[in-house]
Amino acid sequence: MKKVIVLGGGFAGSHIARNLENKFGVTLIDSKNYFEFTPGILRTIVEPEHIRKIQVLHTHYLKSAKVIIGCVDVIAKDHIVFENKKIFFDYLVICSGSSYNVPFKEKDIIKVSRAEHLRDCYDFLCKAKDVFIIGGGLVGVELAAEICTRYNDKTITIIHSKEKLIERNHKKAIKYSENFLRRKGVKIIYGERAKQKEENFFLTDKGSKFRADMAFLCTGITPNYDFMKTNFAHCLNKKNQIKVNEHLQLIRERNIFAAGDITDRTEEKTAQNAERQAKIVVKNLIALENNEELVEYHSKRTPLVISLGKYNGILDLGNFVFTGIIPAFLKSFIEWKEMHKLKKS
């Protein structure tokens, strides 16, 4: 049986491992021992028990695949190096995702990356008065909404270097999110960038000063690519994303694929798009084994659901935007459906 190594157990990696484990000898290597529904992690900052709904062990939904916990050091054309040992493969799929690059030396700035990080901050948030959110993209907006809809005794400030929140979305979605947060008392500072922290205060590049009992970093996401440096630096673009062809193979590499946030595809880095790429990789790996024609991946704009707390949200369909309680329930349903699929395995 041919050997497939999958790096990363997020939306793309978990899908690929699950759908190939009966056809190949699959090994999943991940930095954590569980799959996490990342669009739902922000709720754990105000509802710690929510973590049980969005995590499932890899070994629960994978029946025959091998699971290794840790980080790969180097990849080559036919093997990876893990803890100074070589593990050989016939096919490699890179789904290593991305992480937050903290531009501050201080360790008390909270990276919004995993539910466990946020859950552990719950008690601190309950006591905090001044909450500072760096970044007004999707994550920053959703985090501010989770906090302001649960508490009414906190001063919440978003600092955003751009001139609009969630600037890549429809103008109606942008306006609705801003009006919603302002009605809840959230302060939004545009056109400034947090650059320095002094005790409980942040200084911006425009000289503004903001007090913060808690600070959340919701910007500065970078691909997890270190293992590429030794042998495949030429396959990285200027953003350190992996350059892939129309079949999601590394450039000039027949047996190495990539999917999810790590790829250079021009599209929103969402769970939905990660799974779309994963499905193409599964088809193409099977096609290679059967000497069949490979399938092309085409980027496209997909629907986006933005939650504004538990009972409000935005459904952005491109030219159509729907707001209110139905998008909020839709996002909860998507979360339930995805986790139910894995937990019932």
C-alpha positions as CSV (number, residue, x, y, z in Angstrom):
1,M,0.0,0.0,0.0
2,K,1.3,3.4,-1.0
3,K,2.2,5.8,1.9
4,V,0.7,9.2,2.2
5,I,1.9,11.8,4.8
6,V,-0.5,14.7,5.6
7,L,1.0,17.6,7.5
8,G,-1.6,19.5,9.5
9,G,-5.0,18.3,10.9
10,G,-7.2,21.3,10.2
11,F,-10.0,21.5,7.8
12,A,-8.0,20.4,4.8
13,G,-5.7,17.9,6.5
14,S,-8.4,16.1,8.4
15,H,-10.6,15.8,5.3
16,I,-7.7,14.4,3.3
17,A,-6.6,11.9,5.9
18,R,-10.2,10.7,6.5
19,N,-11.0,10.2,2.9
20,L,-7.7,8.4,2.0
21,E,-7.1,6.2,5.0
22,N,-8.9,3.2,3.4
23,K,-7.0,3.6,0.1
24,F,-3.4,4.4,1.3
25,G,-1.3,4.0,4.3
26,V,-1.9,7.4,5.8
27,T,0.1,9.2,8.5
28,L,-1.3,12.5,9.9
29,I,1.2,14.8,11.6
30,D,-0.2,17.6,13.6
31,S,1.0,20.0,16.3
32,K,-2.1,19.0,18.4
33,N,-3.9,15.7,18.9
34,Y,-7.4,17.0,17.9
35,F,-9.3,18.7,15.1
36,E,-10.7,22.1,16.0
37,F,-13.6,23.9,14.4
38,T,-11.6,27.2,14.2
39,P,-14.6,29.4,13.2
40,G,-16.0,28.6,16.6
41,I,-13.0,29.2,18.8
42,L,-13.9,32.9,19.6
43,R,-16.9,31.9,21.6
44,T,-14.7,30.1,24.2
45,I,-13.5,33.4,25.5
46,V,-17.0,34.1,26.9
47,E,-18.3,30.6,27.1
48,P,-15.4,28.2,28.1
49,E,-17.6,25.1,28.0
50,H,-18.1,25.7,24.2
51,I,-14.7,24.1,23.7
52,R,-16.2,20.6,24.1
53,K,-18.4,21.3,21.0
54,I,-15.6,22.3,18.7
55,Q,-12.9,19.7,19.3
56,V,-12.6,16.0,18.5
57,L,-9.5,13.8,18.8
58,H,-7.9,12.8,15.5
59,T,-7.9,9.2,16.7
60,H,-11.7,9.3,17.1
61,Y,-12.6,10.0,13.4
62,L,-9.5,8.2,11.9
63,K,-9.8,4.5,12.1
64,S,-6.7,3.2,10.4
65,A,-4.5,6.3,9.8
66,K,-1.5,6.8,12.1
67,V,-1.4,10.0,14.1
68,I,1.8,11.7,15.1
69,I,1.9,14.7,17.3
70,G,4.6,17.3,16.7
71,C,6.1,19.5,14.0
72,V,8.1,18.5,11.0
73,D,11.6,19.9,10.7
74,V,12.4,19.4,7.0
75,I,10.7,17.9,3.9
76,A,12.4,16.3,0.9
77,K,11.2,14.7,-2.3
78,D,10.6,11.3,-0.7
79,H,10.7,11.8,3.0
80,I,10.2,14.2,5.9
81,V,12.5,14.7,8.9
82,F,10.7,14.5,12.3
83,E,12.7,14.5,15.5
84,N,15.9,13.6,13.6
85,K,14.2,10.6,12.0
86,K,13.4,10.2,8.4
87,I,9.8,9.0,7.5
88,F,9.5,8.1,3.8
89,F,6.4,8.7,1.7
90,D,5.0,8.1,-1.8
91,Y,2.8,11.2,-1.5
92,L,3.0,14.2,0.7
93,V,0.2,16.7,1.3
94,I,1.0,20.0,3.1
95,C,-1.9,21.5,5.1
96,S,0.2,23.3,7.7
97,G,-2.0,26.4,7.8
98,S,-1.0,29.7,9.3
99,S,-0.3,31.2,12.7
100,Y,0.0,34.7,14.3
101,N,3.3,36.5,14.2
102,V,3.4,38.7,17.3
103,P,5.1,42.0,16.5
104,F,5.5,42.7,20.3
105,K,8.0,41.4,22.8
106,E,5.4,41.1,25.5
107,K,4.0,37.7,26.2
108,D,0.7,38.8,27.7
109,I,-0.8,39.7,24.3
110,I,-3.3,37.0,23.5
111,K,-3.0,35.3,20.1
112,V,-6.4,34.4,18.8
113,S,-5.3,31.0,17.4
114,R,-6.7,28.2,19.6
115,A,-9.7,27.7,21.7
116,E,-7.6,26.5,24.7
117,H,-5.7,29.8,24.7
118,L,-8.9,31.7,24.8
119,R,-10.7,29.5,27.3
120,D,-7.8,29.9,29.7
121,C,-8.3,33.7,29.6
122,Y,-11.9,33.6,30.6
123,D,-11.4,34.4,34.3
124,F,-9.1,37.3,33.3
125,L,-11.6,38.7,30.9
126,C,-14.3,38.6,33.6
127,K,-12.2,41.0,35.7
128,A,-10.9,43.2,32.9
129,K,-12.3,46.6,32.3
130,D,-10.4,47.8,29.2
131,V,-10.1,45.4,26.3
132,F,-7.9,46.2,23.3
133,I,-8.3,44.4,20.0
134,I,-5.6,44.7,17.4
135,G,-7.1,44.3,13.9
136,G,-10.5,44.9,12.4
137,G,-10.7,42.0,10.0
138,L,-13.1,39.1,10.4
139,V,-11.5,37.7,13.6
140,G,-11.3,41.1,15.3
141,V,-14.9,42.0,14.5
142,E,-16.2,38.6,15.6
143,L,-14.2,38.7,18.8
144,A,-15.4,42.2,19.7
145,A,-19.0,41.1,19.1
146,E,-18.6,38.0,21.3
147,I,-17.4,40.2,24.2
148,C,-19.7,43.2,23.8
149,T,-22.8,41.0,23.5
150,R,-21.9,39.1,26.7
151,Y,-20.6,42.0,28.9
152,N,-21.8,45.6,29.3
153,D,-19.2,46.7,31.9
154,K,-16.1,46.8,29.6
155,T,-14.6,49.4,27.4
156,I,-13.7,47.6,24.1
157,T,-11.4,49.3,21.5
158,I,-10.6,48.0,18.1
159,I,-7.5,49.6,16.4
160,H,-7.4,48.9,12.7
161,S,-4.8,50.1,10.2
162,K,-7.3,50.3,7.3
163,E,-10.1,52.7,6.8
164,K,-12.9,50.1,7.0
165,L,-13.7,47.0,9.0
166,I,-13.7,43.7,7.1
167,E,-12.7,45.7,4.1
168,R,-12.8,42.8,1.6
169,N,-16.5,42.2,2.2
170,H,-19.6,43.8,0.6
171,K,-20.1,47.5,1.7
172,K,-23.5,46.5,3.3
173,A,-21.7,44.0,5.5
174,I,-19.0,46.5,6.4
175,K,-21.6,49.1,7.4
176,Y,-23.7,46.6,9.3
177,S,-20.8,45.3,11.4
178,E,-19.6,48.8,12.2
179,N,-23.0,50.1,13.2
180,F,-23.6,46.9,15.3
181,L,-20.4,47.3,17.2
182,R,-20.8,51.0,17.8
183,R,-24.3,50.5,19.1
184,K,-22.8,48.1,21.6
185,G,-20.3,50.7,22.7
186,V,-17.2,49.4,20.9
187,K,-14.7,52.2,20.0
188,I,-13.2,51.8,16.5
189,I,-10.0,53.6,15.7
190,Y,-9.1,53.6,11.9
191,G,-5.9,54.4,10.2
192,E,-3.6,53.7,13.1
193,R,-1.3,50.8,14.0
194,A,-0.4,49.6,17.5
195,K,3.4,49.6,17.6
196,Q,4.5,49.6,21.2
197,K,3.3,48.5,24.7
198,E,4.2,50.3,27.9
199,E,2.8,48.6,31.0
200,N,-1.0,48.7,30.6
201,F,-0.9,51.1,27.6
202,F,-0.5,50.7,23.9
203,L,1.0,53.4,21.7
204,T,0.2,53.8,18.0
205,D,2.1,55.1,15.0
206,K,0.0,58.3,15.2
207,G,0.9,59.0,18.8
208,S,-2.4,57.8,20.4
209,K,-2.3,56.0,23.7
210,F,-4.8,53.4,24.9
211,R,-5.2,51.6,28.2
212,A,-5.6,47.9,28.1
213,D,-6.2,45.3,30.8
214,M,-6.3,42.7,28.1
215,A,-5.0,42.8,24.5
216,F,-5.9,40.4,21.6
217,L,-3.9,40.1,18.5
218,C,-6.2,39.5,15.5
219,T,-3.8,40.4,12.7
220,G,-0.4,39.4,11.4
221,I,-1.2,35.9,10.2
222,T,1.7,34.1,8.5
223,P,1.9,30.7,6.8
224,N,3.6,27.8,8.7
225,Y,6.4,27.2,6.2
226,D,9.7,26.7,8.1
227,F,10.1,23.1,6.9
228,M,10.1,24.3,3.3
229,K,13.3,26.4,3.7
230,T,15.9,23.7,3.2
231,N,14.8,22.0,0.0
232,F,11.8,23.9,-1.3
233,A,12.4,27.6,-0.7
234,H,11.9,28.1,-4.5
235,C,8.3,27.0,-4.1
236,L,7.4,29.9,-1.8
237,N,6.1,33.2,-3.0
238,K,6.8,36.6,-1.4
239,K,4.2,36.0,1.3
240,N,5.8,32.6,2.1
241,Q,2.8,30.8,0.7
242,I,3.4,27.6,-1.3
243,K,3.1,28.0,-5.0
244,V,0.9,25.3,-6.5
245,N,-0.2,24.5,-10.0
246,E,-3.8,24.1,-11.2
247,H,-3.9,20.6,-9.7
248,L,-2.6,21.8,-6.3
249,Q,0.7,20.1,-6.7
250,L,3.9,22.0,-5.8
251,I,5.5,23.5,-8.9
252,R,7.5,20.7,-10.7
253,E,6.6,18.1,-8.1
254,R,4.3,15.3,-9.1
255,N,3.9,13.6,-5.7
256,I,3.7,16.6,-3.3
257,F,0.4,18.6,-2.9
258,A,-0.7,21.5,-0.7
259,A,-4.1,22.6,0.5
260,G,-5.7,25.2,2.7
261,D,-4.3,28.5,4.1
262,I,-0.7,27.6,3.1
263,T,-1.3,27.7,-0.7
264,D,-0.9,30.8,-2.9
265,R,-4.5,30.6,-4.3
266,T,-6.1,34.0,-4.5
267,E,-9.2,33.6,-2.3
268,E,-10.3,34.0,1.2
269,K,-8.6,31.7,3.6
270,T,-11.7,30.1,4.9
271,A,-12.7,26.6,6.2
272,Q,-14.9,26.2,3.2
273,N,-12.2,26.9,0.7
274,A,-9.8,24.7,2.6
275,E,-12.2,21.8,2.2
276,R,-12.8,22.6,-1.5
277,Q,-9.0,22.3,-2.1
278,A,-8.9,19.1,0.0
279,K,-11.5,17.4,-2.1
280,I,-9.4,18.2,-5.2
281,V,-6.3,16.8,-3.6
282,V,-8.1,13.6,-2.7
283,K,-9.4,13.2,-6.3
284,N,-6.0,13.8,-7.8
285,L,-4.1,11.4,-5.5
286,I,-6.5,8.7,-6.5
287,A,-6.2,9.7,-10.1
288,L,-2.4,9.5,-10.0
289,E,-2.6,6.0,-8.7
290,N,-5.1,5.0,-11.5
291,N,-3.2,6.8,-14.2
292,E,-6.2,9.0,-14.8
293,E,-6.4,12.7,-15.8
294,L,-6.0,15.1,-12.9
295,V,-8.8,17.6,-11.9
296,E,-8.1,21.3,-11.8
297,Y,-8.9,23.6,-8.9
298,H,-10.6,26.9,-9.6
299,S,-10.7,29.7,-7.0
300,K,-14.1,31.3,-6.6
301,R,-15.9,33.6,-4.2
302,T,-17.8,31.5,-1.7
303,P,-20.5,32.6,0.8
304,L,-19.2,33.9,4.1
305,V,-21.0,33.8,7.4
306,I,-19.9,36.3,10.1
307,S,-21.1,36.0,13.6
308,L,-21.8,39.0,15.7
309,G,-22.3,37.2,19.0
310,K,-24.7,34.4,19.5
311,Y,-27.9,35.9,18.0
312,N,-26.7,38.2,15.2
313,G,-24.7,37.8,12.1
314,I,-24.0,38.5,8.5
315,L,-24.3,36.3,5.4
316,D,-22.2,37.7,2.6
317,L,-23.0,36.2,-0.8
318,G,-21.1,38.7,-2.8
319,N,-23.9,40.8,-4.4
320,F,-26.3,39.8,-1.7
321,V,-26.0,40.4,2.1
322,F,-28.4,39.1,4.7
323,T,-28.2,40.2,8.3
324,G,-29.7,39.3,11.7
325,I,-30.5,36.2,13.6
326,I,-30.7,33.8,10.7
327,P,-27.0,34.1,9.7
328,A,-26.1,33.6,13.4
329,F,-28.2,30.3,13.5
330,L,-26.7,29.3,10.1
331,K,-23.2,29.5,11.5
332,S,-24.2,27.5,14.6
333,F,-25.7,24.9,12.3
334,I,-22.6,24.7,10.1
335,E,-20.5,24.1,13.3
336,W,-22.9,21.4,14.5
337,K,-22.9,19.7,11.2
338,E,-19.2,19.6,10.8
339,M,-18.5,18.4,14.3
340,H,-21.4,15.8,14.2
341,K,-19.8,14.4,11.0
342,L,-16.5,13.8,12.8
343,K,-17.9,12.7,16.2
344,K,-20.2,10.1,14.7
345,S,-17.3,8.5,12.8
